[in-house]
Amino acid sequence: MYAILDIETTGGKYNEEGITEIAIYKYDGHQVVDQLITLVNPEREIQPFVVNLTGINSGMLINAPKFHEIAKRIVEMTQDCVVVAHNSSFDYRILKTEFRRLGFDFQRETLCTVALTKKLIPDLDSYSLGKLCKKLCIPVSNRHRAEGDALATVKLFKLLIDKDSEKTIIKSHIKNGIEKELPSKFQKILDNLPSNTGLFYAHQNDGEILYIGKGKNIKKSVNKIFLKTSKKAKLLQSSLTSVSHELSGNELINMLKFHKEILQNKPKFNLYYPKKVDEITFSNSNLIVVDKGRTIGEKSIILIENDVLLGFCFVDLEYQINNLEILKSLISPLENSKYNRFSIKNYLEKYKVGKIIRF
C-alpha cells in the first residue's frame, strides 16, 4: 500500500516551515482507496513568493485545522504504507518536522518519483512534475496546490509501475509492508485478488519473487497453484508469504509481459522454455495496435516502427495515441525478438483487436 502525498508550506528558513496544505491519496497499486485533502493553519506567516506561487494566503487559513488536529488521521492513513512523493525528501522532512514539534517520531519507508522516473525514463531534459506531466501527457490541474500535484503524482506513479518490468517498486513495497504471519494465509491472499486478466507474483518474506504466473482470471489461476499437491508446489506454497498482481487488460499484453518478466526476473519456481519460432514480417513496417486496457476508457498500445517492435503502454487519451513522441516516452520496451514478433502476428491473425493504425 502506498500513501502518495504532496505538501504546500509557508516557506522560510530550513526546518522552520509550516504546512499550509496537504493531500494524501492512499493507493493500493491499482486504485485510490482513501484520501485526505485539507488546508492547514500553520500558525506562522507565509512568505510572499509562496503566496504568489500557490495562491494560498493567511486569510484562507484562519479557520483551517491546525496540524495537531489532523496528525492522528495522517498517522492512520500512512500506517503500513510506503510514502510516495515527487522529491520525497522534502515532503517527508516537513512531515517529520511537524510531528517532532508534537513530540512524535514519525517513521515511514519512502519512494521518490523523481528518482524512479530518472531510472525508468532516462535522459529527459527535466524531471520537474509540471514538465513531466506535459512530456508524458498526464492530465493535471491546480498546479502548486497539494490536491492537484498529489493527484498528478498518483498518475505518474501508476505509469512508473507499468514501466517497472524489473519489479523494483513492488519488491520494495512487499518487503516493507509484509505481515509476519497471515491467519488463513491462502484464503486471505485470494480474497485480495481480482478476477481479471493479468500477471501475479508470489513473493517470499523479503519481497523476492519466487514465481510469476498469468491468467485470464488471476484469482482462479492463483487458486490452482494453492490446490496443487506436487512436491515443488508444496515447497512454493510453504515459501511464499504474499501474492501481488498487475492487470494487463487483454491476452496479448499478458503474454508479452509474462515472457519479458520471466526472462528478466528468473524466478526460482518458474521452468520456462519459450518455443522456437520462425522469423516473421508484419503487414506494415509501422503499426500501432490498439486494444482494450485495464479499465473503462483506457487503451493498450503496441508500437512497431520501421519494422522494429518498440514496446507497449497504456493510454487514456486519443491525443496520446496520435502523438508518436508521447507514445515513445510512455512505452515499456519489448525485445524485438522472433518470439515477440511471432506472438503479436499470430494473435492478430486469430483474434480481433480494437484497431490497427498504419502510419
N, C-alpha and C positions, 0 to 999 in steps of 0.2 A: 504494500500500500504506500502511496506517495502523498505528501502534503505539498502541493505546488503553490507558492505564495509570492506576493510582491508587497513591498512596504514603501510608503512615502514618508519622508521625515522633515523635520524643521530645518535641517542644515545646521551649520555651526561647527564648533571645534570637535575634533575626533573624540568619540565616546561621550560627548555631551549632547548629542542629538536626541530628539524625542520623536515618537511616531505620531504622524498626523492621520494616516490611513493605512489599513491593512486588508488584504484579500487573500483568503486561503481556499483552494479547491482540493478536496480530498479525492484522489484519483486511484482507481484500482488497477490501472494498466489498460483499461478499456473504456471506462466512462467515469464521469464525476458522480460521486455518491453522497457528497456533503459539501457545504460551502459556508464561509464566514466572510462577510464584506461589511466593513464599518469604518466611519471616521473615528478618530481618537483625539481626545483633548490632551495635548502634550504638556500642558501646564508650563509652557515657556514660549518665547517669541519665535516666529517663523522668519527665516531670512528672506529679504525681499526678492532675491533671484529665484528662490524656491516658489514663492507666491506666483511669480511670473511664469514659471515652468509648469506648475501643476494646477494653478487656479485656486488652490486651497488657501484661504486666509483665516485669520484668528476668529473673525466673526462667525464663520461657518462651524467652528469647533466649540463654541461656548456650551452648548447643550449635548455635545458628544460624550460618550462614556470615556472615563479615564482608563489607562492601561490596566490598573489593578482590577477594574470591573470586568474586563474581558479575558484576563490572564488564565482563569480556570478553563474557559472554553478553548483557548489556544492550546493549552496542555492536553486537553481531551482530544482535540482534532488531530494533533500531531503524534499522539501516543502510538507506538509501534509503527510509525511511518518514517520513510526517508524524506527529509525536507529537500525540495527541489526549487531552485530559483535561478534566474538569469543573473549571473555574478552572485552566487550564493554566499560567498564570504562576507559581502556587505550586509545582506538581509539577515543572515544568521548572527553576525556580530551585533546588529541592532537589537535583535530579539534577546540575545544573551545579556546585553547591557540592561534592557528594561527589566528582565527577570532578576538580574543581580541587584537592582535597586530595591526589589521586593524581598531580597534575601533568599531567592530560589535559584538553584543551579540547574539551568536548562541545558540538557544534553540530547542531541539528536544526530543521527547519521545524515550526511548531506550529499547532494549531487548538484553540479553546476552545469546548466545547459550551455554556457559559453564554452567550457572545456569539452563537453560532449560533442557540440557542433564542430569545434575545431578538429576533433578526431574523426568524426563521421562524414563531415563535408569540408575537407581541407581546401586551402588556397582561395578562400573568399577575400574580397577587399576589406570587408568589415564584419564584425560579429556583434554589433550593437543590435538590440532587439528590434528596433524600428527598421533598420536596413535589412536584417534577416527576414522579417515579415514581408518586406517589399520584394526581396530577391526570390523568396520561396512561395510568394503569392498566398501568404497566410492572412486571412481577414482580421483586421484589428481596428478597434475603436477606443476612444478615451485614452489615447497615449499619455503617459506620465501620470496616470491615475491608477491606483492599485488594482481595481477590478479589471480594467482593460488590459493592463500589462500582464497580470496573472493569467487571464484567460488566453492571451496570446502565447504565454509560456506553456500552458496546457497543450495548445495545438502544436507548438514546436516540439514539445516533449513526445507527443504522440507520433510525430513524424520521425523523430530520432529513434524511438523504439522500433519503428518499421525498418529503418536502415541498419539497425544494430544486429547484423547477422551473426556476429560472434557472441551475442547474448551477454555482453558485459553488464548492461543495465539490469537485466533480470537476475543474473548471478549475484550481483551486489544486493539487490532487494531481498532475494531469498536468504542470503547469508545473514543479513541484519534483522530480518523480520521473522525468522523461523521460531516456532514453538518447540520446546524440547520434547514434550510428549503430547501426542494428539489422542484424545479419547475417541474410540471407534475410528481409527485413523483413515481407513479406506472410505468409509461412508461419508466422513466429513469432507474428504477430498472430492468425492463425486458430487456432493451437494453444491460445491462451488464451481463446477464446470458447466459450460453451456452445451447445448445440443446442436451446435453449428459446425460448419466446415472449418478445419484448421489443424494446427500442429499442437502437440503437447510435449512437455519436457518434465521428465522425472528427475528430481534433484535429491542428492544426499544432503546431510545437515550443514555442510559448509557452502552450499549453493552449487557445487559442481554438478553438471548434467550427466546423469547415468544413462539415460535412454531418451531418444526422440521418436515420437510416433505421429501418425497423421490419420485423419478420417473425415468422412462427411458429417459424422456426429461424434464430436470429441468425447462426450460423456460415455457413449456406448463403447468407443474404442478403448478408453481407459479402463472401463469396467471389464472388458475382455482380458486385459492384462492382469487384473486382480483375480480373475477366475481361473487363470492357468495354473497347472499343478506340476509342471516340469521343474527339474532341479534349478535350471537357470532362472525361470520365472519366480520361483520361491526366493532365490537369492536377491533378485531385483526388488521384490516386494519387501523383503526384510531390510534392504539397504536404503530405500527411498523414504524421505520424510515429507515431501511435498510434491505437488504437480502444478506447474504453471502452464499457460496456454497462450496461443496467438491465433486470432481468426484470420482466414485467408480470403474469404468471400466466394471463391469458386475453386473447382478441382484443378484447373491448370496452374494457378498461382500456388496452390497447396503442393502440387507435385514438384514444381520448380524450387520452392522454398525448402522442401524436405530434402531434396537432392543436395542443394547448396549447403544447408546447415549440418547435414550428416558428415559431409566431407570436411567442413571447417572445424566442427567440434569433436568429431570422432568419439562419440560416447562408447563406453566400455561394453554396454549391453546390446549395441546395435551391430549385427552382422549384415553389412550392406555391400552388395556387389552389383552395381548398375549394369544392365545388359549392354552388350556391344551393338552398335547401330552403324548404318552406313551414312556417309556424308550426304547432306541434302541441300537443296537451294529453295529459297522462298519464291512465291509467285511474283513478288516485287521486292526490290532491294531496300525500299524504305517503307516500313509498316508501323502503324500504331494499332495494337489490338486492344479494344475497349470492351470490358465486360463488367458484370456486377461486382460491387465492392462488399465491404463487411457490414455496412449499414445502409439504410434508405438514403438515396441521394449520392452516395459515394460510388465511384467507379474505379475499377482496377485497370492498370495500363501496362502493356508490354511494348517496349520500344526497340525497333530494329532500324538502324541507319546505315546506309551504304553496305547492305548485306551483312552487317555485324550486329549481333544481339547485344544490346547495351544493358538491359535490366528491366525491372518492374517498379511500380509505385502505385499509390492510391491518391486520388484527387477528388475534390468536392465541387470544383468549378469548371465550366466549359472552357473558360479562358485559359486555364492551365493546360488543357488538352491541346488547344490551338496554338500554344506558345512553346516552341521546341526548346528554347533555352531554359524556360522554367521547368519543363519536364526533365531535362537532363540534370538539373540541380536537385530534383526530388528522387531521382532514380536510385534504387538499391541495385548495385551491379550484379549481373549474372555472367558466368563464363560463357563465351561464345563457342561452346563445345558441341561435338556431334550429338551427345545425349540431349542437351537442352534444345538444340535446333530441331532434332527429330521429335522430341516430346511436343513442342509447340505445333509443328506442322501436322503431326499425327492427330493431335487434339482438334485442330481447326478443320481437319478433314472429316472427323467423326461427330463433332458437336457444333452447335450454333452458339456464337458469342454475340455480344451486344452490337458491335460494329467493327469493321476494319477500315482504317484510314490509310490510303496510299498517297504518298507525297513525293 
